[in-house]
Amino acid sequence: MIRPVNRTFLFFTVFVGGMSTLAVEFTTSRMLQTVYGTSNLVWANVIGLTLLCLTIGYFVGGRLADKRPFPATFYTLITLAGFASVFFLLLTSVILKTAANAFAAINVGAILGSLLGVALALAVPVILLGCVSPFAIRLAVTDVTEAGRTSGYIYAVSTWGSLLGTYLPVLWTIPEFGSRVTAVLFGSLLLLIGIVGLWQYNPRRGMAALILPILLIPVTLFWTRGGIKAYEGQIFETESPYNYVQVVRVDDCNYLLLNEGQAYHSFYCDGGRVPRVSVWSIMLAAPYFNAGPVTVDNMAVIGLAAGTIPKQYTQVYGPIPIDGIELDPAIVQAGRDYFALTEPNINVIVGDGRYELNQLDGRYDVITLDAYKVPYIPWHLTTREFFAEVRAHLQEDGVLAINVGRAPEDRRLVDAITATLLAVFPTVHALDVPGSLNTILVATMQPTTPDNAQMHLAQLPENAHPLLRAALATAVTHRVPIAPSDIIFTDERAPVETMIDSLVLRYLLQEGAAGLPGLP
């Protein structure tokens, strides 16, 4: 005789099932982030695949519930879903570690193969989790006159669990324990509930199900060992609520990599040595596009990363007060631990660049913006309204310097940012950084000409800092004409992502994957 279902335990199971579904989605997306990044396209694929698998699960669960409306069958599904959530997400981490190496070597076949493997691995637990709600409704409904109220309660409880599954991994378990341990935590809880349920309705099957956690012990111990990536020279990695953060050492220099790691966001060489003029070095030349005399008494940095820009400004201009804004506290900590971000004149502010800038009362001689990296450009830092807010924080002869990405034959993003800047500032200068796909845009509060930089270079005193001389010379020789487009980004409409997606796709079709940047 079949025992009547324990509704309290059933609703708790539905709650954990909803929580686990979102936890699986967010954990998978974080794992993908380490290799494929966090562009809208990646997010759309993760969400789309999750919805597709849930749809399949709803159909399968509903049909199975009608054919075998037994609590033991339901808890068998829960047990398998818990096991699959641990096993296949840890398998995903193994696949992605291989994919990371393939990405570093630009092995397109291995990259695509890994992505297919991840999709198949994600499908198994999500389809099983999709079976939970329709099956639970079938078990819970004992009176057809209460079917609507019961099904509504089931979906409410499941959605309540989904809310917890959204915030717990992102805000706590992933930053605190990592994505792999997060998969183990949520999957194991679901597996435990499934086994307990089986014990209630089919003790023999519950006894047999104990083999599953035993099988997961060596899998968990083996597949959670070691780092998320295994780059040569890697000395640090961590997961934050915002990024996968990685530090790689090459010769005597440390490099900061984020997420898929196809570009570095800061560097520091032993003793503060600056081996070459870089994207950040050229920003030293920004004040010299003014007529002069040039003085830099303070500055603000939006997109501090590990502190390369303010550290070089400090070398050249002395210990001037610098407000540096960085969204991710884990990056700031990496800067302190591995990039000597310890200068007392650098005031680190953790938060969103636009919001935190508007909390500051000061006006600055220089503001730099280095928060753009194709394809991850926060659109709210590209608009006319934002640049007006920046202008309000500049001195009368202040300058804004922005690092903007481009493709060799595609300057649409640079041209759109230029047009948007010209809606706020009287003059914009463009400097193509040699050996990179970056353009520095310098916007001045006063009308200026390129001749100013040439004049200041010629008038630099002999004792001028060598880095400043090299940066200014590079800026002068690599200035390019501006070509503002008809597009002006606004808070109302800023099609940044659409432009970037087409830019990246066109570049890959023209140049191939081998054209992707990497460490020097």
C-alpha positions as CSV (number, residue, x, y, z in Angstrom):
1,M,0.0,0.0,0.0
2,I,1.3,3.4,-1.0
3,R,1.8,5.8,2.0
4,P,0.1,9.3,1.5
5,V,2.6,12.0,0.7
6,N,4.1,14.1,3.5
7,R,3.0,17.5,2.2
8,T,5.4,19.5,4.5
9,F,8.4,17.5,3.4
10,L,7.1,17.7,-0.2
11,F,6.9,21.5,-0.1
12,F,10.4,21.7,1.5
13,T,11.7,19.5,-1.4
14,V,10.1,21.8,-3.9
15,F,11.8,24.8,-2.1
16,V,15.2,23.2,-2.3
17,G,14.6,22.1,-5.9
18,G,13.8,25.7,-6.9
19,M,16.9,26.9,-5.0
20,S,19.1,24.3,-6.6
21,T,17.9,25.2,-10.1
22,L,19.0,28.8,-9.9
23,A,22.2,27.8,-8.0
24,V,23.1,25.4,-10.9
25,E,22.5,28.2,-13.4
26,F,24.6,30.8,-11.6
27,T,27.4,28.3,-10.7
28,T,27.6,27.2,-14.4
29,S,27.7,30.8,-15.6
30,R,30.5,31.5,-13.2
31,M,32.4,28.5,-14.4
32,L,31.9,29.7,-18.0
33,Q,33.0,33.2,-17.1
34,T,36.6,31.9,-16.4
35,V,36.9,30.9,-20.1
36,Y,34.2,32.6,-22.2
37,G,33.7,35.8,-20.3
38,T,30.5,37.4,-19.2
39,S,29.2,39.2,-22.3
40,N,25.5,39.4,-22.9
41,L,25.9,36.7,-25.5
42,V,27.3,34.2,-22.9
43,W,24.6,35.1,-20.5
44,A,21.9,34.8,-23.1
45,N,23.2,31.3,-24.0
46,V,23.2,30.1,-20.4
47,I,19.7,31.4,-19.7
48,G,18.4,30.1,-23.0
49,L,19.9,26.7,-22.4
50,T,18.5,26.6,-18.9
51,L,15.0,27.5,-20.1
52,L,15.1,24.9,-22.8
53,C,16.2,22.2,-20.4
54,L,13.5,23.2,-17.9
55,T,10.9,23.1,-20.6
56,I,12.0,19.5,-21.4
57,G,11.9,18.7,-17.7
58,Y,8.4,20.0,-17.3
59,F,7.1,17.8,-20.1
60,V,9.0,14.7,-18.9
61,G,8.1,15.3,-15.3
62,G,4.4,15.8,-16.1
63,R,4.2,12.7,-18.2
64,L,6.1,10.6,-15.7
65,A,3.9,11.8,-12.8
66,D,0.8,10.7,-14.6
67,K,2.3,7.2,-15.4
68,R,3.9,6.6,-12.0
69,P,2.3,9.0,-9.4
70,F,4.3,7.6,-6.6
71,P,6.3,9.4,-3.9
72,A,9.2,6.9,-4.3
73,T,9.4,7.8,-8.0
74,F,9.4,11.5,-7.2
75,Y,12.2,11.2,-4.7
76,T,14.2,9.0,-7.0
77,L,14.2,11.9,-9.4
78,I,15.3,14.3,-6.6
79,T,18.1,11.9,-5.7
80,L,19.3,11.7,-9.3
81,A,19.0,15.5,-9.7
82,G,21.2,16.0,-6.6
83,F,23.8,13.5,-7.8
84,A,23.8,15.0,-11.3
85,S,24.1,18.5,-9.9
86,V,27.4,17.6,-8.2
87,F,28.8,15.2,-10.8
88,F,28.1,17.2,-13.9
89,L,29.0,20.6,-12.5
90,L,32.3,19.2,-11.3
91,L,32.7,17.6,-14.7
92,T,32.0,21.0,-16.2
93,S,34.9,22.5,-14.2
94,V,37.2,19.8,-15.5
95,I,36.1,20.5,-19.1
96,L,36.6,24.2,-18.7
97,K,40.1,23.8,-17.3
98,T,40.9,22.0,-20.5
99,A,39.1,24.8,-22.4
100,A,41.1,27.5,-20.6
101,N,44.3,25.9,-21.9
102,A,42.8,25.7,-25.4
103,F,41.8,29.3,-25.1
104,A,45.3,30.4,-24.1
105,A,46.6,28.5,-27.1
106,I,43.8,29.7,-29.4
107,N,42.7,26.1,-30.2
108,V,39.3,26.9,-31.7
109,G,38.3,23.2,-32.1
110,A,39.0,22.4,-28.5
111,I,37.2,25.6,-27.4
112,L,34.0,24.8,-29.3
113,G,34.2,21.1,-28.2
114,S,34.5,22.2,-24.6
115,L,31.5,24.5,-25.0
116,L,29.4,21.7,-26.4
117,G,30.5,19.4,-23.5
118,V,29.4,22.0,-21.0
119,A,26.0,22.4,-22.7
120,L,25.4,18.6,-22.5
121,A,26.7,18.5,-18.9
122,L,24.3,21.3,-17.8
123,A,21.4,19.7,-19.6
124,V,21.3,16.6,-17.3
125,P,20.7,18.2,-13.9
126,V,18.5,21.0,-15.2
127,I,16.2,18.6,-17.0
128,L,15.9,16.5,-13.9
129,L,15.2,19.7,-11.8
130,G,12.5,20.7,-14.3
131,C,10.7,17.5,-13.5
132,V,10.2,18.5,-9.8
133,S,7.3,21.0,-9.9
134,P,4.8,19.2,-12.2
135,F,5.5,15.9,-10.3
136,A,5.0,17.7,-7.0
137,I,1.7,19.1,-8.1
138,R,0.5,15.7,-9.1
139,L,1.4,14.3,-5.7
140,A,0.0,17.3,-3.7
141,V,-3.4,17.6,-5.5
142,T,-5.8,15.2,-3.7
143,D,-8.9,17.2,-4.4
144,V,-9.5,18.6,-7.9
145,T,-11.4,21.6,-6.5
146,E,-8.1,22.7,-4.8
147,A,-5.9,22.1,-7.8
148,G,-5.4,25.8,-8.6
149,R,-4.6,26.7,-5.1
150,T,-2.2,23.8,-4.6
151,S,-0.3,24.3,-7.9
152,G,0.0,28.0,-7.1
153,Y,1.4,27.2,-3.7
154,I,3.9,24.8,-5.3
155,Y,5.1,27.4,-7.8
156,A,5.3,30.0,-5.1
157,V,7.4,27.8,-2.8
158,S,9.6,26.9,-5.8
159,T,10.1,30.5,-6.8
160,W,10.8,31.5,-3.2
161,G,13.6,28.9,-3.3
162,S,14.8,30.3,-6.6
163,L,15.2,33.7,-5.0
164,L,17.5,32.1,-2.4
165,G,19.3,30.2,-5.1
166,T,19.9,33.5,-6.9
167,Y,21.5,35.4,-4.0
168,L,23.3,32.7,-2.0
169,P,25.8,31.6,-4.7
170,V,26.5,35.1,-6.0
171,L,26.9,36.9,-2.7
172,W,28.2,34.2,-0.4
173,T,29.1,30.7,-1.4
174,I,31.0,31.4,-4.6
175,P,33.1,34.3,-3.2
176,E,33.6,32.4,0.0
177,F,34.1,28.8,-1.1
178,G,34.4,28.9,-4.9
179,S,32.2,27.6,-7.7
180,R,33.1,24.0,-7.4
181,V,32.4,23.8,-3.7
182,T,29.1,25.7,-4.3
183,A,28.1,22.9,-6.8
184,V,28.9,20.3,-4.1
185,L,26.9,22.2,-1.4
186,F,23.7,22.6,-3.3
187,G,23.8,19.3,-5.1
188,S,24.6,17.4,-1.9
189,L,21.6,19.0,-0.1
190,L,19.3,18.0,-2.8
191,L,20.8,14.5,-2.8
192,L,20.3,14.2,0.9
193,I,16.7,15.2,0.7
194,G,16.1,12.7,-2.1
195,I,17.6,9.9,0.0
196,V,15.5,10.9,3.1
197,G,12.4,10.9,0.9
198,L,13.2,7.4,-0.5
199,W,13.7,6.1,3.1
200,Q,10.2,7.3,3.9
201,Y,8.5,5.5,1.0
202,N,10.8,2.8,-0.2
203,P,13.5,1.9,2.4
204,R,15.1,-0.7,0.1
205,R,15.6,1.9,-2.7
206,G,16.8,4.4,-0.1
207,M,19.4,2.0,1.0
208,A,20.5,1.4,-2.6
209,A,20.7,5.2,-3.1
210,L,23.4,5.5,-0.5
211,I,25.8,4.3,-3.2
212,L,25.5,7.7,-4.9
213,P,27.1,9.9,-2.2
214,I,29.8,7.2,-1.8
215,L,30.5,7.5,-5.5
216,L,30.7,11.3,-5.2
217,I,33.3,11.2,-2.5
218,P,36.3,10.4,-4.8
219,V,34.8,12.6,-7.6
220,T,34.6,15.5,-5.2
221,L,38.0,15.0,-3.7
222,F,39.7,14.6,-7.1
223,W,37.8,17.2,-9.1
224,T,37.9,20.0,-6.6
225,R,41.7,19.8,-6.1
226,G,44.0,22.3,-7.7
227,G,43.2,25.7,-9.2
228,I,40.4,26.6,-11.5
229,K,43.0,27.3,-14.2
230,A,46.5,26.1,-14.7
231,Y,48.3,28.9,-16.5
232,E,52.1,28.9,-16.6
233,G,53.3,31.4,-14.1
234,Q,50.0,31.6,-12.2
235,I,50.6,32.7,-8.7
236,F,47.1,33.6,-7.5
237,E,43.4,33.1,-8.4
238,T,40.1,33.8,-6.7
239,E,36.4,34.2,-7.4
240,S,34.6,37.3,-6.4
241,P,31.0,38.4,-6.8
242,Y,32.0,40.1,-9.9
243,N,35.0,38.4,-11.5
244,Y,37.3,35.5,-11.7
245,V,40.6,37.1,-10.7
246,Q,44.0,35.8,-11.7
247,V,47.6,36.9,-11.3
248,V,50.3,35.6,-13.6
249,R,54.0,36.2,-13.3
250,V,56.2,36.6,-16.4
251,D,59.9,37.3,-15.7
252,D,59.9,39.9,-13.0
253,C,56.4,41.3,-13.7
254,N,52.9,40.4,-12.4
255,Y,49.9,40.7,-14.6
256,L,46.3,40.9,-13.6
257,L,43.9,38.9,-15.7
258,L,40.1,38.7,-15.4
259,N,37.6,36.1,-16.4
260,E,38.6,34.6,-19.8
261,G,42.1,36.2,-19.4
262,Q,42.6,37.3,-23.0
263,A,43.9,40.7,-21.9
264,Y,45.7,42.0,-18.8
265,H,44.2,44.9,-16.8
266,S,47.2,45.9,-14.7
267,F,50.9,45.1,-14.4
268,Y,53.6,45.6,-11.9
269,C,57.3,44.9,-12.2
270,D,59.7,44.4,-9.3
271,G,60.9,47.7,-7.9
272,G,58.3,49.7,-9.8
273,R,60.1,49.3,-13.1
274,V,58.1,50.3,-16.1
275,P,59.6,48.3,-19.0
276,R,57.7,50.0,-21.8
277,V,55.1,52.7,-22.7
278,S,51.7,51.0,-22.3
279,V,48.1,52.0,-22.5
280,W,48.3,53.4,-19.0
281,S,51.6,55.2,-19.6
282,I,50.1,57.2,-22.5
283,M,47.5,58.6,-20.2
284,L,50.3,60.5,-18.5
285,A,50.4,62.7,-21.5
286,A,46.7,63.8,-21.3
287,P,47.3,67.1,-19.4
288,Y,49.8,68.2,-22.0
289,F,47.1,68.7,-24.6
290,N,46.2,71.9,-22.7
291,A,47.9,75.1,-23.6
292,G,49.6,75.2,-20.3
293,P,51.3,75.8,-18.0
294,V,50.7,72.2,-17.1
295,T,50.2,71.3,-13.5
296,V,48.7,68.2,-12.0
297,D,47.8,68.6,-8.4
298,N,45.2,65.8,-8.1
299,M,43.3,63.2,-10.1
300,A,40.6,60.6,-10.1
301,V,40.7,57.1,-11.7
302,I,37.6,55.3,-12.7
303,G,38.5,51.7,-13.2
304,L,41.4,51.4,-10.8
305,A,42.0,47.7,-11.2
306,A,45.3,46.9,-9.4
307,G,46.5,50.5,-9.6
308,T,48.8,50.8,-12.7
309,I,47.5,54.3,-13.7
310,P,47.8,56.0,-10.3
311,K,51.1,54.3,-9.5
312,Q,52.6,55.7,-12.8
313,Y,51.1,59.1,-12.1
314,T,52.7,59.1,-8.7
315,Q,56.1,58.2,-10.2
316,V,55.9,61.1,-12.6
317,Y,53.9,63.8,-10.7
318,G,54.8,62.9,-7.2
319,P,52.5,61.9,-4.3
320,I,49.5,63.9,-5.5
321,P,46.1,63.1,-4.0
322,I,44.4,60.4,-6.1
323,D,40.9,59.0,-5.8
324,G,40.8,55.5,-7.4
325,I,37.4,53.9,-7.9
326,E,37.2,50.1,-8.4
327,L,34.0,48.0,-8.4
328,D,35.6,44.7,-7.3
329,P,37.1,44.5,-3.8
330,A,38.9,41.3,-4.7
331,I,40.8,43.1,-7.4
332,V,41.8,45.8,-4.9
333,Q,43.1,43.2,-2.6
334,A,45.1,41.5,-5.4
335,G,46.5,45.0,-6.1
336,R,47.7,45.3,-2.5
337,D,49.1,41.8,-2.4
338,Y,50.7,41.4,-5.8
339,F,51.0,44.9,-7.4
340,A,52.4,47.0,-4.4
341,L,49.2,49.1,-4.3
342,T,50.3,50.7,-1.1
343,E,51.0,54.3,-1.9
344,P,49.4,56.5,0.9
345,N,48.4,59.2,-1.6
346,I,46.0,56.7,-3.4
347,N,42.6,56.7,-1.8
348,V,40.9,53.5,-2.9
349,I,37.1,53.6,-3.2
350,V,35.2,50.4,-3.8
351,G,32.0,50.8,-5.8
352,D,30.4,51.6,-9.1
353,G,32.4,54.2,-11.0
354,R,29.5,56.5,-11.9
355,Y,27.8,56.4,-8.5
356,E,31.0,56.8,-6.5
357,L,32.3,59.7,-8.7
358,N,29.0,61.6,-8.0
359,Q,29.6,61.1,-4.2
360,L,32.9,63.0,-4.4
361,D,32.9,66.8,-3.9
362,G,36.3,67.6,-5.3
363,R,37.3,68.9,-8.8
364,Y,40.3,67.3,-10.5
365,D,43.0,68.2,-12.9
366,V,42.8,64.8,-14.5
367,I,40.2,62.1,-14.6
368,T,41.0,58.8,-16.3
369,L,38.5,56.1,-17.3
370,D,39.8,52.6,-17.8
371,A,36.6,50.6,-17.2
372,Y,36.1,49.6,-20.9
373,K,37.2,46.2,-22.2
374,V,35.6,44.8,-25.3
375,P,33.1,43.1,-25.0
376,Y,32.5,44.1,-21.4
377,I,31.7,47.8,-21.5
378,P,29.3,49.2,-18.8
379,W,27.0,51.2,-21.0
380,H,26.2,53.7,-18.2
381,L,29.8,54.9,-18.4
382,T,29.5,55.8,-22.1
383,T,26.7,58.3,-22.2
384,R,26.4,62.0,-22.7
385,E,24.9,62.4,-19.2
386,F,27.8,60.5,-17.6
387,F,30.4,62.6,-19.4
388,A,28.5,65.7,-18.2
389,E,28.9,64.4,-14.7
390,V,32.6,63.9,-15.3
391,R,32.9,67.4,-16.6
392,A,31.3,68.8,-13.5
393,H,34.2,67.2,-11.5
394,L,37.0,68.7,-13.6
395,Q,38.9,71.9,-13.0
396,E,38.5,74.6,-15.6
397,D,41.5,73.4,-17.5
398,G,41.0,69.7,-16.6
399,V,41.2,66.7,-18.9
400,L,39.5,63.4,-19.3
401,A,41.4,60.4,-20.7
402,I,39.5,57.2,-21.8
403,N,40.9,53.9,-22.9
404,V,38.7,52.5,-25.7
405,G,39.0,49.3,-27.6
406,R,38.8,48.9,-31.4
407,A,39.5,46.5,-34.3
408,P,42.1,47.1,-37.0
409,E,39.5,48.1,-39.6
410,D,36.6,48.9,-37.3
411,R,36.6,52.1,-35.3
412,R,32.9,52.4,-34.8
413,L,33.1,52.3,-31.0
414,V,35.9,54.9,-30.9
415,D,34.0,57.1,-33.3
416,A,30.7,56.8,-31.2
417,I,32.5,57.6,-28.0
418,T,34.2,60.5,-29.7
419,A,30.9,61.9,-30.9
420,T,29.4,61.5,-27.4
421,L,32.3,63.3,-25.8
422,L,32.0,66.2,-28.3
423,A,28.5,66.7,-27.1
424,V,30.0,67.7,-23.8
425,F,33.6,68.8,-24.3
426,P,34.8,71.3,-26.9
427,T,37.8,69.2,-28.1
428,V,38.7,65.5,-28.3
429,H,42.1,64.0,-29.3
430,A,42.6,60.4,-30.4
431,L,45.8,58.5,-29.7
432,D,46.3,54.9,-31.1
433,V,48.4,52.9,-28.7
434,P,51.1,51.2,-30.6
435,G,51.1,47.4,-30.6
436,S,47.6,47.2,-29.3
437,L,43.9,47.5,-30.2
438,N,43.4,50.5,-27.9
439,T,42.8,54.1,-28.5
440,I,43.2,56.8,-25.8
441,L,40.6,59.6,-26.2
442,V,41.6,62.9,-24.5
443,A,38.8,65.4,-23.9
444,T,39.7,68.9,-22.7
445,M,37.6,71.4,-20.9
446,Q,39.0,74.2,-23.0
447,P,39.3,74.3,-26.8
448,T,42.8,72.8,-27.6
449,T,44.9,71.8,-30.5
450,P,47.3,68.9,-31.1
451,D,50.1,71.5,-31.4
452,N,50.0,71.9,-27.6
453,A,51.3,68.4,-27.0
454,Q,54.1,68.9,-29.6
455,M,55.1,72.2,-28.0
456,H,55.2,70.7,-24.5
457,L,57.3,67.8,-25.7
458,A,59.8,70.2,-27.2
459,Q,59.9,72.3,-24.0
460,L,60.3,69.4,-21.5
461,P,63.2,70.1,-19.2
462,E,66.2,67.8,-19.3
463,N,65.4,66.5,-15.8
464,A,61.8,65.5,-16.8
465,H,60.8,62.0,-15.8
466,P,61.9,59.6,-18.6
467,L,58.5,57.8,-18.5
468,L,56.7,61.1,-19.0
469,R,59.0,62.0,-22.0
470,A,58.4,58.6,-23.6
471,A,54.7,58.8,-23.0
472,L,54.4,62.3,-24.4
473,A,56.5,61.4,-27.4
474,T,54.4,58.3,-28.1
475,A,51.2,60.4,-27.8
476,V,52.5,63.0,-30.3
477,T,53.6,60.5,-32.9
478,H,50.6,58.3,-32.6
479,R,47.8,60.9,-32.7
480,V,45.2,60.1,-35.3
481,P,42.4,62.3,-36.8
482,I,39.1,61.9,-35.1
483,A,36.0,60.8,-37.1
484,P,33.0,61.3,-34.8
485,S,30.0,59.2,-35.9
486,D,26.3,60.2,-36.0
487,I,25.7,58.0,-32.9
488,I,25.6,59.7,-29.5
489,F,25.1,57.4,-26.5
490,T,22.6,58.7,-24.0
491,D,21.0,57.3,-20.8
492,E,17.9,56.8,-22.9
493,R,19.6,54.9,-25.7
494,A,23.1,53.5,-25.7
495,P,23.4,50.5,-28.1
496,V,26.9,49.7,-26.9
497,E,26.4,45.9,-26.7
498,T,25.0,45.7,-30.2
499,M,27.9,47.6,-31.6
500,I,30.5,45.6,-29.7
501,D,29.0,42.2,-30.6
502,S,29.1,43.0,-34.3
503,L,32.6,44.5,-33.9
504,V,33.9,41.3,-32.3
505,L,32.2,39.0,-34.7
506,R,33.5,41.0,-37.7
507,Y,37.0,41.0,-36.3
508,L,37.0,37.2,-35.7
509,L,35.8,36.6,-39.2
510,Q,38.5,38.8,-40.7
511,E,41.4,38.0,-38.4
512,G,40.6,34.6,-36.9
513,A,41.0,33.5,-33.4
514,A,44.8,33.9,-33.7
515,G,44.3,37.7,-33.7
516,L,43.1,37.7,-30.1
517,P,45.4,39.6,-27.7
518,G,47.2,37.9,-24.8
519,L,50.1,38.4,-22.5
520,P,53.2,39.9,-24.0
